[in-house]
Structures are given as C-alpha cells and as structure tokens.
Amino acid sequence: MPYLIIRITTHYQLTNSVNADTVSLYWWNEQIGVGSNSLSWSKEGITTIERDANYLISEVNHLTLFAVLGDEFTQPTTFTIYLPIILKN
C-alpha cells in the first residue's frame, strides 16, 4: 500500500543564538519498546525541501506533534593572540 507524502511549510523567527543552517522540522517520538524507552525529538522520516528567508518547507509521511528546532551557536574555547617580539640589545 503506498503511503501519503505531506508537505508542511512553516515560518520561523531566529534568535541570535540559533544557527540558521541547522533549523529543521522535528517530530515528537514516543516510541516505547521492550527494554528501551525513547522520548525525544526526531528528524527521521522528514525531508527538508527548502530553508530560506525564515521559511522551512518539509515533507513528512505521518501526522503528529511537530516543532521547528535548531542548534545553538557554540563559542570557541580557544583563542590565538599574536604579540610583538621585543628584542633588547
């Protein structure tokens, strides 16, 4: 039996701490199986078609609870400082 592909277009607004290249549509996964419990956001089964100008177009194969999420920018942990060399005769 073929399954249905659903295209979802969402508008989002970024904050300064979110990396725009990582914004994606996620679904809430409440898979509870024998020996393992999994409650988390998942991108499995979602295809990102376009991400531009605060719009995200994705295709999904089921309906559930969705959210637009992205990774935070990380600050560098090391810095390089160049100092002049002063020679004394």
C-alpha positions, 0 to 999 in steps of 0.5 A: 500500500503506498503511503501519503507524502505531506508537505508542511511549510512553516515560518520561523523567527531566529534568535541570535543564538540559533544557527540558521543552517541547522533549523529543521522540522522535528517530530515528537517520538514516543516510541516505547519498546521492550527494554528501551524507552525513547522520548525525544525529538526526531528528524527521521522520516522528514525531508527538508525541501527548502530553508530560506528567508525564515521559511522551512518547507518539509515533507513528512509521511505521518501526522503528529506533534511537530516543532521547528528546532535548531542548534545553538551557536557554540563559542570557541574555547580557544583563542590565538593572540599574536604579540610583538617580539621585543628584542633588547640589545 
